[in-house]
């Protein structure tokens, strides 16, 4: 019987989950190793195997922040950009929206472009928006560009010719010429042939920017796993929630930028509620996403490498990426977020994090700054973790801000707890209220090492009456990896194509090839959708495909009303055609049932609840022995801790999930 391993590398912890086909699960949470992420992975994998023959592992699924970090830290490879004559300035000019403190900065300088102006090249050619050749390709101009790129020692190139989505002939030829002299060449028509020149160009550039890093990393990961006896194929989670082979991930590295957060949302979508808000709080960041009808919201454009209120996702603050991704709002707030005083003496929390090195002060690894984890330890919400914790170190760290604020240590700690909860609530606000969605009809699904400690307080802010903490909540993203199916997406822009069926068939065949399947057969699931807009408008919405024009219009009108809040009618046009092809990789077995046993015999400790006047003696339960637990109380997991405030009741379900429900509303 085979084993499957899910590996999620976060900013603070690396989570590893081992699952048999029978459903038995083992988990390990160990500190990440930023200098060499694979070292942390091997540590976790070796520990989780614990005597299991590595040769029995048949599948490894990985979520990685490699691409994200390369963009954020600007540590990708040097890239040359090749485009149509007259358009090389598009990337250096770029776009930038001033946000927050930038708005009034008289010395403001926009961030540097993803490609240096001197590394942008032009070739002589021109294609129309309908695919007609307006100017034949002058191959000599492509050869001159290739020679100059090679002379400069640039080993990665991005090719994005004008309107190549409509006719890729010139672009393919330019890419072929460049490949004679440049080791890594990425063409937009191969990566994401979708309308909008700037976004298509930046998507291609980012793929060339992080692709060589991803290819090298995954190659080394396979080699080092083989070194400990694991020869199973390595799969990687896509930003859209699908799983692709390591080889495809290396070719389409840009599709893995939101790899880890996507896995967590998949876990939240499988909790049995149709409408949920996924809330994932780890050591460095917190993420929120809406799931409606069991399906996460998907965006076809997001921004990376910028800044703003919600992790740089605001348009114009980073580099736009045109590839499907689960629609997340993200804030720099996690267990490792550092509490500090600004020049005016006001308390702030984050976005800087202690990470895994040195980590929060209570880890005893050299950290001294007060963090959210230290505050939760002082408050009695937390007493144990995957590593030993030092209450004395946490006390000392919190005293660093309590003294200047003129408050007690516990008051300072609770202020940190409240501020970070408010920061994370802003992410929930973005994906719900800000988009016209009433969150009160949703269940909040909390996971991550720190999420369940803050979930009930965040739910109170929105009038949400149900919080769900799934089994293995501390490693939910790793569990979500093993629930993902092998899938990939393809898109092609064609304005009102006369034969949509031919486009869908061709796209499905390309996607099947990506998945290593010879042809589209009965074992593959193909989902078709199309981007639709009112004629004359420039932006579109994605709706499920139907050959009936009348039904397609109805779906678009309904979607338009849902997004914009107004009912609109008019002539429509079709812009882009999309397919998502999925081949089952084996559904996860149900989690183990609740162990039989007698009545709960909880321990007790002091925890801080202002409603009860401060520190109060509360019961401390474990998931395996609890049944219905009224707050205030604490439930301790191996990888996380659930805080049950006054006015809430925690109940264990048959799936080993804990449901928190409001009892005072």
C-alpha positions in Angstrom: 0.0 0.0 0.0 1.4 3.4 -1.0 2.0 6.6 1.0 1.5 10.2 -0.1 3.4 13.1 1.3 2.3 16.8 1.3 4.9 19.5 1.9 4.1 23.1 2.5 7.0 25.5 3.0 6.1 28.7 4.9 8.0 31.7 6.1 8.3 30.3 9.6 7.4 26.6 9.5 7.7 23.7 7.0 4.7 21.4 7.3 4.8 17.8 6.2 1.9 15.4 6.2 2.1 11.6 5.5 -1.1 9.7 4.5 -1.8 6.1 3.8 -4.6 5.1 1.4 -6.3 3.8 4.6 -6.6 7.4 5.8 -4.1 7.1 8.7 -2.2 10.4 9.0 1.1 11.5 10.5 2.2 15.2 10.6 5.4 17.1 11.4 5.9 20.8 11.8 9.5 22.0 11.8 11.3 25.4 11.4 11.8 26.5 7.8 15.4 27.0 6.6 15.3 30.1 4.3 19.0 29.7 3.3 18.1 26.2 1.9 14.4 25.3 1.9 15.2 21.7 0.9 17.1 21.1 4.1 13.9 21.9 6.1 11.9 19.6 3.8 14.2 16.7 4.2 14.2 17.2 8.0 10.4 17.1 8.0 10.1 14.2 5.6 12.7 12.1 7.5 10.8 12.7 10.8 7.3 12.0 9.4 8.5 8.7 7.8 9.6 7.5 11.2 10.6 4.0 10.2 8.4 3.8 7.1 10.2 2.5 4.0 10.8 5.5 1.8 10.4 3.3 -1.3 6.7 3.0 -0.4 6.0 6.7 -1.0 4.2 6.9 -4.3 3.4 10.6 -4.5 4.9 13.9 -3.2 3.0 17.1 -3.6 4.7 20.4 -2.8 3.6 24.0 -2.2 6.5 26.4 -2.5 7.0 30.1 -2.0 10.1 30.1 -4.2 8.6 32.0 -7.1 6.9 34.5 -4.7 10.0 35.2 -2.8 12.1 35.6 -5.9 9.7 38.3 -7.1 9.4 40.0 -3.7 13.1 40.0 -3.0 14.1 40.7 -6.7 16.3 37.6 -6.7 15.3 36.2 -10.1 17.7 35.8 -13.0 18.5 38.7 -15.4 16.0 38.8 -18.3 16.1 40.2 -21.8 12.8 41.4 -23.2 12.1 41.1 -26.9 9.1 42.7 -28.5 7.8 44.4 -31.7 9.5 47.4 -33.0 8.2 50.6 -31.4 7.0 48.9 -28.2 10.1 48.2 -26.1 9.4 51.2 -23.8 6.1 49.7 -22.5 7.9 47.7 -19.8 10.3 50.4 -18.5 7.4 52.9 -18.4 5.1 50.4 -16.7 2.3 51.4 -14.3 2.3 52.4 -10.7 -0.5 53.5 -8.3 0.5 55.4 -5.2 -1.0 53.9 -2.1 -0.9 54.9 1.6 2.2 56.7 2.5 3.4 57.1 -1.1 0.6 59.5 -1.9 2.2 62.5 -0.1 5.8 61.6 -0.6 7.4 64.5 -2.5 10.6 62.4 -3.0 8.7 59.4 -4.2 10.5 57.2 -6.8 8.6 54.4 -8.5 10.0 50.9 -8.2 12.4 49.7 -10.9 10.8 47.9 -13.8 11.1 44.1 -14.0 13.5 44.4 -17.0 16.2 47.1 -17.3 15.5 49.5 -20.2 18.8 48.6 -21.7 17.8 44.9 -21.8 14.7 45.5 -24.0 15.1 44.6 -27.7 12.9 45.1 -30.8 12.4 43.0 -33.9 10.9 44.1 -37.2 7.4 42.6 -37.6 3.8 43.5 -37.1 0.6 41.4 -36.6 -2.9 42.9 -36.4 -5.4 42.3 -33.6 -7.2 39.9 -35.9 -4.0 37.9 -36.7 -3.3 39.4 -40.2 0.4 39.9 -41.1 0.9 43.6 -41.5 4.7 43.4 -41.8 6.6 40.2 -42.4 9.2 39.2 -39.8 12.7 40.3 -40.6 14.7 37.4 -39.2 17.9 39.3 -39.3 16.6 41.7 -36.6 15.9 38.7 -34.3 19.4 37.3 -34.9 21.0 40.7 -34.0 18.9 40.7 -30.8 20.0 37.1 -30.0 23.7 37.9 -30.6 23.5 41.0 -28.3 21.7 39.1 -25.6 24.3 36.3 -25.7 27.1 38.9 -25.7 25.8 40.4 -22.5 25.7 37.1 -20.8 22.0 37.1 -20.3 20.7 33.6 -20.1 16.9 34.1 -20.0 14.7 35.9 -22.5 11.0 36.7 -22.7 9.4 37.2 -26.1 6.1 39.0 -26.4 5.3 40.3 -29.8 2.3 42.5 -30.5 -1.0 40.5 -30.9 0.8 37.2 -30.9 -2.2 35.6 -29.2 -4.1 36.2 -32.5 -1.2 34.8 -34.7 1.8 33.2 -32.9 3.8 32.5 -36.1 6.3 35.4 -35.8 6.7 34.9 -32.1 7.5 31.2 -32.4 10.1 31.9 -35.1 11.8 34.6 -33.0 11.8 32.3 -30.0 13.4 29.6 -32.2 16.2 32.0 -33.3 16.8 33.1 -29.8 17.1 29.5 -28.5 20.1 29.1 -30.7 22.1 31.5 -28.5 20.1 31.9 -25.2 19.7 28.9 -22.8 16.2 29.8 -21.5 13.6 31.5 -23.8 9.9 32.0 -22.9 7.3 33.0 -25.5 4.0 34.6 -24.5 2.1 32.4 -26.9 3.4 29.3 -25.1 2.8 30.6 -21.6 -0.5 32.6 -21.7 -1.8 33.8 -25.1 -4.4 36.2 -23.8 -5.3 39.7 -24.8 -3.8 42.8 -23.2 -0.2 43.5 -24.2 1.3 44.9 -20.9 -0.2 42.1 -18.7 0.8 39.4 -21.2 4.3 40.8 -21.4 4.8 41.0 -17.6 3.5 37.5 -17.2 6.0 36.2 -19.7 8.8 38.2 -18.2 8.0 36.8 -14.7 8.1 33.3 -16.0 11.5 33.9 -17.6 12.6 35.6 -14.3 11.8 32.8 -11.9 11.7 29.8 -14.3 15.4 28.9 -14.2 15.3 29.1 -10.3 12.3 26.9 -10.2 13.8 24.3 -12.6 17.0 24.2 -10.6 15.2 24.0 -7.3 12.8 21.2 -8.3 15.7 19.2 -9.9 17.7 19.4 -6.6 14.6 18.5 -4.6 14.1 15.3 -6.6 17.7 14.4 -6.3 17.8 14.9 -2.5 14.5 13.0 -2.0 16.0 10.2 -4.1 19.0 10.4 -1.8 16.9 9.3 1.1 15.1 6.6 -0.9 12.0 8.5 -2.3 11.8 8.0 -6.1 8.1 9.0 -6.3 7.1 11.7 -8.8 7.0 15.3 -7.4 4.0 17.4 -8.1 3.6 21.1 -7.4 0.4 23.1 -6.5 -0.7 25.7 -8.9 -2.0 29.1 -7.9 -5.5 28.1 -9.1 -5.6 25.0 -6.9 -4.6 22.4 -9.4 -1.6 20.1 -9.2 1.0 19.9 -12.0 4.1 17.9 -12.6 7.5 19.3 -11.5 8.5 19.4 -15.1 5.5 21.6 -16.1 6.0 23.7 -13.0 9.6 24.5 -14.2 8.3 25.5 -17.6 5.4 27.6 -16.2 6.9 28.8 -13.0 4.6 31.9 -13.0 1.7 29.6 -12.3 3.1 28.6 -8.9 3.4 32.1 -7.4 0.4 31.6 -5.0 1.1 27.9 -4.6 0.9 27.5 -0.8 -2.1 29.7 0.0 -4.1 27.9 -2.7 -3.6 24.6 -0.9 -5.1 25.9 2.3 -8.2 27.2 0.5 -8.8 23.7 -1.0 -8.7 22.3 2.6 -11.3 24.9 3.7 -13.6 24.1 0.8 -13.8 20.5 1.9 -15.2 21.1 5.3 -18.8 20.3 4.4 -20.1 23.9 4.2 -21.1 25.3 0.8 -20.3 29.0 1.7 -17.2 29.6 3.8 -14.5 32.2 4.3 -11.1 30.6 4.4 -8.9 32.1 7.1 -5.2 31.0 7.1 -2.8 32.5 9.7 0.7 31.2 9.8 3.9 32.6 11.2 4.4 35.4 8.7 1.1 36.2 6.8 -2.6 35.8 7.0 -4.8 35.0 4.0 -8.6 35.2 3.4 -10.6 33.8 0.6 -14.3 33.3 -0.2 -15.7 29.9 -1.2 -19.2 29.9 -2.6 -21.0 26.7 -3.5 -18.0 24.7 -2.6 -15.9 26.6 -5.3 -13.1 29.1 -4.4 -13.3 32.5 -6.1 -10.8 32.6 -9.0 -9.2 35.6 -10.4 -7.5 35.8 -13.8 -5.1 38.6 -12.9 -3.2 39.4 -9.7 -0.3 41.6 -8.8 3.0 40.6 -7.1 6.0 42.4 -5.8 4.1 45.6 -4.9 2.7 47.0 -1.7 -0.6 48.3 -0.4 -3.1 47.4 2.3 -3.4 43.8 1.4 -0.1 42.2 0.6 0.4 44.1 -2.6 -2.6 42.8 -4.4 -3.9 46.2 -5.2 -3.8 46.9 -9.0 -0.9 49.1 -10.0 1.3 48.4 -7.0 3.2 45.5 -8.4 3.7 43.4 -11.5 0.4 42.1 -13.0 0.3 38.3 -13.7 -2.3 37.0 -16.1 -2.8 33.4 -15.0 -5.6 31.8 -12.9 -5.2 32.1 -9.1 -7.5 31.6 -6.2 -8.6 35.1 -5.2 -6.9 35.9 -1.9 -6.5 38.9 0.3 -3.2 38.8 2.2 -1.8 40.8 5.1 1.6 40.8 6.8 0.2 39.5 10.1 1.2 36.2 11.6 2.4 34.5 14.8 5.9 35.9 14.1 4.8 39.5 13.4 6.8 41.9 15.6 5.1 44.5 17.9 6.8 47.9 17.9 6.2 51.5 18.8 6.2 54.1 16.1 7.8 57.6 16.6 4.6 58.9 18.1 4.6 56.1 20.7 1.6 54.2 19.1 1.7 50.4 19.2 2.0 48.7 15.8 2.1 45.0 14.9 3.8 43.8 11.7 4.3 43.6 8.8 7.9 42.7 9.8 8.2 39.2 11.1 10.7 37.3 13.2 10.3 34.4 10.8 12.0 31.1 11.7 15.4 32.7 12.4 15.6 34.0 15.1 11.8 33.5 15.6 9.7 34.8 18.4 11.4 35.4 21.7 9.7 32.5 23.4 11.3 30.1 20.9 14.6 30.6 22.7 16.6 30.8 19.4 18.0 34.3 19.9 15.0 36.5 19.2 14.2 39.3 21.6 11.5 41.4 19.9 7.9 40.9 21.1 5.8 39.0 18.6 2.1 37.9 18.4 3.2 34.4 19.5 4.9 35.9 22.6 1.7 37.9 23.4 -0.5 34.8 23.1 1.8 32.9 25.4 1.6 35.6 28.0 -2.2 35.6 27.7 -2.4 31.9 28.4 -3.9 31.1 25.0 -0.8 29.1 24.1 1.3 26.8 26.2 2.9 24.3 23.9 4.0 24.2 20.3 6.1 22.1 17.9 9.2 23.4 19.7 9.7 24.1 23.4 8.4 27.6 24.5 9.9 29.9 27.1 7.3 31.9 29.1 10.1 33.9 30.8 11.5 35.0 27.4 8.0 36.0 26.3 7.4 38.0 29.5 10.7 39.9 29.0 9.9 40.7 25.4 6.4 42.1 26.2 7.9 44.2 29.0 9.8 46.1 26.2 6.6 47.6 25.0 4.5 47.5 28.2 6.9 49.9 30.0 6.9 52.7 27.4 3.1 52.4 27.0 2.6 52.6 30.8 0.4 49.5 31.0 0.7 46.1 32.5 2.4 43.2 30.6 -1.0 41.4 30.1 -2.6 44.6 28.9 0.2 45.1 26.3 -0.1 41.5 25.2 -3.9 41.8 24.8 -3.4 45.0 22.8 -1.0 43.1 20.5 -3.6 40.3 20.1 -6.4 42.8 19.3 -4.3 44.8 16.8 -3.3 41.8 14.8 -6.9 40.5 14.9 -8.0 43.8 13.5 -5.3 43.7 10.8 -6.4 40.2 9.7 -10.1 41.2 9.8 -9.2 43.8 7.1 -8.3 40.9 4.8 -11.7 39.3 5.5 -13.3 42.7 4.8 -11.7 42.9 1.4 -13.0 39.6 0.1 -16.5 40.1 1.6 -17.9 43.5 2.5 -15.7 45.4 0.0 -17.1 43.2 -2.7 -20.7 43.5 -1.7 -20.9 40.1 0.1 -22.6 39.8 3.5 -20.2 37.6 5.6 -22.9 36.8 8.2 -24.2 34.0 6.0 -20.8 32.3 5.9 -18.8 30.0 8.1 -15.3 31.0 9.0 -12.8 28.2 8.5 -9.7 28.8 10.5 -6.4 27.0 10.1 -2.7 27.5 10.2 -0.6 27.4 13.3 -2.1 30.6 14.7 -5.5 31.0 13.0 -7.7 29.2 15.5 -6.4 31.4 18.4 -7.8 34.5 16.7 -10.7 33.1 14.6 -13.6 33.6 17.1 -12.6 37.2 17.8 -12.4 38.0 14.0 -15.8 36.3 13.5 -17.4 38.5 16.2 -16.3 41.6 14.2 -18.5 40.5 11.2 -21.4 38.9 13.1 -20.3 35.4 11.9 -21.9 32.8 14.1 -20.0 29.7 13.1 -16.2 29.0 13.1 -14.9 25.7 11.8 -11.5 24.3 12.8 -10.7 21.3 10.7 -8.7 18.3 11.8 -5.0 18.8 11.4 -5.7 22.5 11.2 -2.1 23.4 11.9 -1.0 21.7 8.7 -4.1 22.3 6.7 -2.2 23.5 3.6 -0.2 20.3 3.6 -3.4 18.3 3.8 -5.0 20.4 1.1 -2.1 19.5 -1.2 -3.1 15.8 -1.1 -6.7 16.7 -2.0 -5.7 18.5 -5.2 -6.2 16.8 -8.5 -3.8 16.8 -11.5 -5.0 19.7 -13.6 -3.9 22.6 -15.7 -5.5 25.6 -17.5 -5.2 26.9 -21.1 -6.5 30.1 -22.6 -6.7 31.7 -26.0 -8.0 35.2 -27.0 -10.1 35.4 -30.1 -12.6 38.2 -30.5 -16.0 36.5 -31.3 -14.4 33.4 -32.9 -16.7 31.9 -35.5 -15.9 28.3 -34.4 -15.5 28.2 -30.6 -15.7 24.4 -30.6 -12.5 24.1 -32.6 -10.7 26.4 -30.1 -11.9 24.5 -27.0 -10.9 21.2 -28.6 -7.4 22.4 -29.4 -7.0 23.9 -25.9 -8.1 20.7 -24.3 -5.6 18.7 -26.4 -2.8 21.1 -25.3 -3.7 20.8 -21.7 -3.9 17.0 -21.9 -0.3 17.0 -23.3 0.8 19.2 -20.4 -0.6 16.6 -18.0 1.2 13.8 -19.9 -2.0 12.3 -21.3 -1.9 11.2 -25.0 -5.4 12.4 -25.8 -8.6 13.7 -24.1 -10.4 10.6 -23.0 -13.3 9.7 -20.7 -11.0 9.7 -17.6 -10.3 13.5 -18.0 -12.7 16.2 -16.9 -12.8 19.3 -19.1 -14.4 22.5 -17.8 -15.0 25.2 -20.4 -15.5 28.9 -19.8 -15.4 32.1 -21.8 -14.6 35.8 -21.1 -17.6 38.0 -22.0 -18.1 41.7 -22.1 -20.6 44.2 -23.3 -19.7 45.4 -26.8 -17.6 48.6 -26.5 -16.4 47.9 -22.9 -12.8 47.0 -22.2 -13.2 44.6 -19.3 -14.8 41.2 -19.2 -16.1 38.6 -16.8 -15.6 34.8 -17.0 -18.7 32.6 -17.2 -19.3 28.9 -17.8 -19.5 28.0 -21.5 -22.7 27.0 -23.3 -23.2 26.9 -27.1 -26.6 28.6 -26.6 -26.1 32.4 -27.1 -29.3 33.1 -25.2 -28.2 31.1 -22.2 -24.7 32.6 -22.4 -26.1 36.1 -22.3 -28.2 35.2 -19.3 -25.2 33.8 -17.4 -23.2 36.9 -18.2 -26.0 39.3 -17.1 -26.4 37.4 -13.8 -22.6 37.5 -13.2 -22.5 41.2 -14.0 -25.2 41.9 -11.5 -23.4 39.8 -8.9 -20.1 41.6 -9.4 -21.3 45.2 -9.9 -24.6 45.2 -8.1 -26.6 46.6 -11.0 -28.7 44.9 -13.7 -27.5 45.6 -17.2 -28.6 44.4 -20.7 -27.0 44.9 -24.1 -25.0 43.3 -26.9 -22.2 41.1 -25.8 -18.9 39.9 -27.4 -16.7 36.9 -26.5 -13.1 37.7 -25.9 -11.1 34.7 -24.6 -11.8 30.9 -24.4 -10.6 28.9 -21.4 -10.4 25.2 -20.5 -9.4 23.5 -17.3 -8.5 19.8 -17.7 -8.3 17.5 -14.7 -7.3 14.0 -14.3 -8.1 12.4 -10.9 -5.1 11.7 -8.7 -7.0 9.8 -6.1 -9.4 11.4 -3.6 -8.2 11.6 0.0 -9.5 9.0 2.4 -11.7 10.3 5.2 -10.0 11.3 8.4 -9.9 8.8 11.2 -13.0 8.6 13.4 -13.0 10.1 16.9 -11.4 7.7 19.4 -13.8 6.2 21.8 -13.3 7.1 25.4 -14.8 8.3 28.6 -15.7 11.8 29.7 -13.3 14.6 29.1 -10.9 15.2 31.9 -9.4 18.6 31.1 -6.5 20.3 32.7 -6.7 24.0 33.7 -4.7 27.2 33.4 -5.0 30.9 33.6 -6.0 32.7 30.4 -6.8 36.4 29.8 -10.4 37.3 28.9 -11.4 40.9 29.4 -15.1 39.9 29.6 -14.2 38.1 32.8 -12.1 40.9 34.3 -8.7 39.6 33.1 -7.0 36.3 33.9 -9.4 33.6 34.8 -9.1 29.9 35.4 -10.2 28.0 32.3 -10.4 24.3 31.2 -7.8 23.1 28.7 -9.1 20.2 26.5 -7.7 18.1 23.7 -9.5 17.4 20.4 -9.6 13.6 21.1 -11.3 13.9 24.5 -13.6 16.9 24.2 -17.3 16.9 23.3 -19.2 20.1 23.8 -17.1 22.8 25.5 -18.5 26.2 26.6 -16.2 29.2 26.6 -14.0 30.5 28.0 -11.8 27.5 27.3 -8.8 26.4 25.3 -8.5 23.3 23.1 -4.9 22.2 22.4 -3.9 20.5 19.2 -0.5 19.0 18.4 0.1 21.8 15.8 -2.3 24.5 16.9 -4.4 25.9 19.7 -8.1 26.9 19.6 -9.3 29.7 21.8 -13.0 29.5 22.8 -14.0 33.0 24.1 -17.0 33.6 26.5 -20.3 33.4 24.6 -19.0 30.6 22.3 -19.3 26.8 22.5 -16.9 24.4 20.8 -18.3 21.0 19.6 -16.4 18.1 18.1 -17.9 16.5 14.9 -17.7 13.1 13.3 -15.0 14.4 10.9 -12.9 15.5 13.9 -13.5 19.1 13.0 -14.3 21.5 15.8 -17.3 23.8 15.3 -17.4 27.0 17.4 -20.9 28.5 17.6 -22.1 31.8 19.1 -24.4 31.2 22.1 -24.8 34.8 23.3 -26.4 36.3 20.1 
